[in-house]
Amino acid sequence: MNLDEWFQRGMTAQEYVDSMETHQENLIYIYEHFSVPKEDYPLFESLQKRDLRAIVLTEDWCGDAMLNIPIYLRFAEASHIQTRFLLRDENLELMDQYLTNGKARSIPKMIFIAPNGEEITNWGPRAPELQEFLDDSVANLPDENSPDFKDKRRQMLTFITKAYRDHGDFWDNVYQDIKRTLS
């Protein structure tokens, strides 16, 4: 299947958000509180002329998707990038073409497509600054065999989710990284 066909199979942003059972409230919160900088309007006008489309591979349980998708949607709206969403676990044939480090099905993954259906670039699963934050958080976990590992991991995920939702610096990191990818 080519990228045009994958795009046609996808959900709209509204359909995806409406279908969410996890992280919907946080995703909407970020979307409602983030706006793109006015000084980037020349970039958006340039991108509008390119008539790009995007496929986003995601799942609603993913904290990175909760953070990245609303930031991306604001960018896509300003740039007139038509976007469709596919659930990773239902579309492994496509996901397996975009593995992180050649092995991980990390999401979200955004695949940008030219009008002729060819891939221009892709982005995801997270900005470098967020990767560093995540790596530091994971490094502080006890060994997996430790009796308190599951509890500490749950606490870490709760902490990361709250940080993603509440830290505007993280939002800006995501925005700037997507911007670099498409500039």
C-alpha positions in Angstrom: 0.0 0.0 0.0 1.4 3.5 -0.8 1.2 6.5 1.4 -1.8 8.0 -0.4 -3.7 4.8 0.4 -2.6 4.9 4.0 -3.7 8.6 4.2 -7.1 7.8 2.8 -7.6 5.1 5.5 -6.9 7.5 8.4 -9.2 9.3 10.8 -9.5 13.1 10.9 -8.2 14.9 13.9 -11.7 15.3 15.3 -12.5 11.6 14.8 -9.3 10.6 16.5 -9.9 12.9 19.5 -13.5 11.8 19.8 -12.4 8.1 19.8 -9.8 8.7 22.6 -10.4 6.8 25.9 -7.1 7.8 27.6 -5.4 11.2 27.8 -8.2 13.0 25.9 -8.6 15.7 28.6 -4.9 16.4 28.7 -4.5 16.5 24.9 -7.4 19.0 24.7 -6.0 21.1 27.5 -2.6 21.4 25.7 -4.4 22.2 22.4 -6.5 24.9 24.0 -3.5 26.5 25.7 -0.9 26.4 23.0 -0.7 28.8 20.1 1.9 29.1 17.3 4.1 32.3 17.4 3.0 35.0 15.1 6.6 35.6 13.9 6.4 32.1 12.2 3.6 33.1 9.9 6.0 33.5 6.9 7.0 29.9 7.4 3.4 28.8 7.5 2.7 30.7 4.3 5.6 28.9 2.7 4.4 25.5 3.9 0.9 26.3 2.6 2.2 26.6 -0.9 3.7 23.1 -0.7 0.3 21.5 -0.1 1.6 18.9 2.3 -0.3 16.1 3.9 0.6 14.0 7.0 -0.1 10.6 8.5 0.2 10.4 12.2 0.7 6.9 13.7 -0.5 7.0 17.3 -2.4 5.5 20.2 -4.4 7.3 22.9 -2.6 5.7 25.8 0.8 7.2 24.7 2.0 10.1 26.8 4.2 11.4 24.0 1.2 11.5 21.7 -0.8 13.4 24.4 1.9 16.1 24.3 3.0 16.1 20.7 -0.3 15.8 18.8 -1.9 19.0 20.1 1.2 21.0 19.3 1.5 19.4 15.9 -2.2 20.1 15.2 -1.7 23.9 15.8 1.3 23.8 13.5 -0.7 21.8 10.9 -3.6 24.2 11.0 -1.4 27.2 10.5 0.4 25.5 7.6 -2.8 23.9 6.1 -1.3 20.4 6.4 -4.1 17.9 5.9 -3.7 15.2 8.5 -5.0 11.8 9.1 -4.5 9.5 12.1 -3.9 5.8 12.1 -3.7 3.7 15.2 -0.3 2.1 15.5 -1.4 -1.3 16.7 -3.9 -1.7 13.8 -1.4 -0.6 11.2 1.8 -2.4 12.0 2.7 -2.8 8.3 3.1 0.9 8.0 4.5 1.4 11.6 7.3 -1.2 10.9 8.6 1.0 8.1 9.2 3.8 10.7 10.8 2.1 13.6 12.8 4.3 16.0 16.5 3.2 16.0 15.5 0.4 13.7 13.7 -1.6 16.3 11.1 0.3 18.4 7.5 1.0 17.4 7.7 4.4 19.2 4.9 6.9 18.7 3.7 9.3 17.6 5.3 9.2 14.2 4.3 11.9 11.7 4.9 11.1 8.0 4.8 14.1 5.7 3.7 13.6 2.2 4.1 15.7 -1.0 1.1 16.2 -3.4 2.6 13.4 -5.6 2.3 10.9 -2.6 6.0 10.8 -2.0 7.4 11.0 1.6 9.1 14.3 2.3 10.2 13.6 5.8 9.0 12.2 9.1 9.1 13.3 12.7 8.7 11.6 16.1 8.4 10.2 18.6 9.7 13.1 20.6 11.9 16.2 20.6 15.5 15.7 21.8 14.9 17.6 25.0 12.1 15.4 25.9 14.1 12.3 25.1 16.7 13.6 27.6 14.0 14.2 30.2 12.6 10.7 29.7 16.0 9.1 29.8 16.8 10.8 33.1 13.5 9.7 34.5 14.0 6.1 33.5 17.6 6.1 34.8 16.3 6.8 38.3 14.1 3.7 38.4 15.1 0.8 40.6 16.1 -2.5 38.9 13.2 -4.3 37.2 13.5 -7.1 39.7 13.2 -4.8 42.7 9.9 -5.2 44.7 9.0 -1.6 44.3 9.8 -1.3 40.6 6.2 -1.4 39.4 5.1 1.2 41.9 8.1 3.5 41.1 7.4 3.1 37.4 3.8 4.1 37.9 4.8 7.1 39.9 7.3 8.1 37.2 4.7 7.8 34.4 2.3 10.0 36.5 5.0 12.5 37.0 5.9 12.6 33.3 2.3 12.9 32.2 1.8 15.9 34.6 5.1 17.5 33.4 4.1 17.0 29.7 0.7 18.6 30.4 2.0 21.6 32.5 5.4 22.6 31.3 5.2 25.2 28.5 8.9 24.7 27.9 8.2 21.1 26.8 5.5 22.4 24.4 8.0 24.8 22.9 10.6 22.1 22.5 8.1 20.0 20.5 7.0 22.9 18.4 10.6 24.0 17.6 11.6 20.4 16.7 8.7 20.0 14.3 9.5 23.4 12.9 13.1 22.5 12.3 12.0 19.3 10.6 9.7 21.1 8.1 11.8 24.3 7.6 
